[in-house]
């Protein structure tokens, strides 16, 4: 696992999630502005998906990653040991 890369992506996800939480609490996001929240959460999810999907890529592979492959990895939600169901 490329720990530097994974921790960077997770830190980015956390930073953006903290921004969403702050903006919701401070009223910077309108209560009914689902589109704004959706776009922001999609960005957080992109970081989480990319962290997982590219965890084994070397720095050189990441540097040379084509845009189309980056988009595929960032937009593929992994199935982490089966379906999650809340009882």
ChimeraX attribute file (.defattr): number of C-alpha atoms within 10 A of each C-alpha:
attribute: neighborCount
match mode: 1-to-1
recipient: residues
	/A:1	11
	/A:2	13
	/A:3	11
	/A:4	10
	/A:5	20
	/A:6	21
	/A:7	13
	/A:8	13
	/A:9	21
	/A:10	18
	/A:11	14
	/A:12	17
	/A:13	21
	/A:14	15
	/A:15	13
	/A:16	18
	/A:17	17
	/A:18	12
	/A:19	13
	/A:20	19
	/A:21	14
	/A:22	13
	/A:23	14
	/A:24	14
	/A:25	11
	/A:26	10
	/A:27	10
	/A:28	10
	/A:29	16
	/A:30	12
	/A:31	10
	/A:32	8
	/A:33	9
	/A:34	11
	/A:35	9
	/A:36	13
	/A:37	18
	/A:38	11
	/A:39	11
	/A:40	16
	/A:41	16
	/A:42	13
	/A:43	18
	/A:44	20
	/A:45	19
	/A:46	21
	/A:47	24
	/A:48	23
	/A:49	22
	/A:50	23
	/A:51	23
	/A:52	20
	/A:53	19
	/A:54	18
	/A:55	18
	/A:56	15
	/A:57	15
	/A:58	13
	/A:59	12
	/A:60	8
	/A:61	11
	/A:62	14
	/A:63	9
	/A:64	9
	/A:65	13
	/A:66	11
	/A:67	9
	/A:68	9
	/A:69	10
	/A:70	15
	/A:71	13
	/A:72	15
	/A:73	19
	/A:74	20
	/A:75	18
	/A:76	15
	/A:77	15
	/A:78	13
	/A:79	8
	/A:80	8
	/A:81	6
	/A:82	7
	/A:83	7
	/A:84	8
	/A:85	5
	/A:86	4
	/A:87	3
